[in-house]
Amino acid sequence: MNNVQKLMAAVAAVFIIGFLMVGSNKEDTIESREAASMIRAVAAMQTMATSKCPTAIKNATGDTVYFATSTDTDKQTYVSMTWDASKTDDKYSFKKAVCTLHLTLGGISKLVIDDEVVIEKEVRY
């Protein structure tokens, strides 16, 4: 065997070992699948809240809101976003708006603007 053949055999061996290492690490545990699923659910819930809540507030008040001043969530079933006019430089026609979105409902479960309930839906678990 000359040096070129030895070099080709070494490169081929490295590729084979690499493929075996990558192939053996593809097994996911049940815990890692559950964690990934929970992360996707939280991300979907946050995305839904950031799209539906500002639209509902605009429909109720005529004000366009962008960034919530605070967010509360249990990271499984609901996310609640608050827009507090006293904590931001933005000028709103309301003092405080709280929008709660439940994942099981698939939308806004409660919208309260200046202590007046605009939307309230029953959440079933």
N, C-alpha and C positions, 0 to 999 in steps of 0.2 A: 504494500500500500504506500503510495507516495504521499507527500505532504498535502497536496490539494484534496485528495480523497479523505484524508484524516480530518482536515478542516471542514469539509462538507458533512462528514459524519458527526462531528462535534456540534455544528450548527443545527443539524436535524435533531440531534439528541436534546439540545436546549429547547427547541420548539416543542418537541413531544412532552418534555417535562413541564413546560409552561402550560400546555393545553390540559395535561392531567391535573395540575394544581388548580387551575381555574375551574375545571369541571367538577372537582371534588368539593369546592367551596360554594356551590350554587344551592345547596340544601338549606332551606329556611326552617327555622323552628316555629312552632305554633305561637310562641311568645313574640317573636319578631314580626310575624304576620299580623297578630292582634295589634301590636304597637303601630305598625304601618297603617293599618285600617283606621285606628283611632286618630292618627295624625291627619289622614285624608278627610275624615269626617269633620274634624275641627276646622280644617282649612276650608272645606265646602260651606260650613256653617258661617264662618267669618265672611267669606265672599258673598254669600247670600245676604247677610245682614248689611254689609257695606253697600250693596246695590239696592235693596228694598227699603231700608229705613230712611235714607235721604229722600227717596222718591215720595214716600208716604208723608214725611214732614213737609216737603214742598207742596204736595197736594192739599195739606191741611192749613198751612200758613202762608204759602207763597214765597217763603225764604228758601234759598238754596244753601244747604249745609254741606260741608266737606269732611272735616276731621272731628271725630267725637272727642270730647274732653276727658272722658273716662269710659272704660269697658269692663264689664264683669261677666264671667262665664264659669261654668262648672266643667268645661272642656268635654262634655259628653252630650248634654241635651239642650242647653240654651246659651244665648249670648245676649247681653243687655248693654246697649250703647247709650251714653248720656251726652247731650250737648248743653252746656251751661254757659249762657251769654256773659255771666260775670267773670268767667275764667278764660275768656278769649277776646281778642281784639276785633273779631268779626261783629258786625251789627246785625242783630236779629230782631224780629218783631215779638219774640217770645223770650221769657227769662230762662226756662229750662224745658228740655224735651227728653223723654226717656223712651227708648224703643227696645222692646224685648222680642227676640225671635226664637222660637222653639223648633228644633230639628224634627221632632215627631209630628208637628203640625205642618211643617214645610213652608212656613212663612211667619209673618208678624203675629204674635199672640197678644201683644199689648203695646199701645202707643199712648203716652200721657204727655200732654203739652200744657205747661203752667197749671198743674194739678187738675186738668180737665181730661177725662178719659175719651180719647178719640176712637181707638180700636181696642176691643177686648174680646178675645175668643177663648173658648174652653180648651184646655190642653188635656188630652187623654194619654195615659201612659200604658 
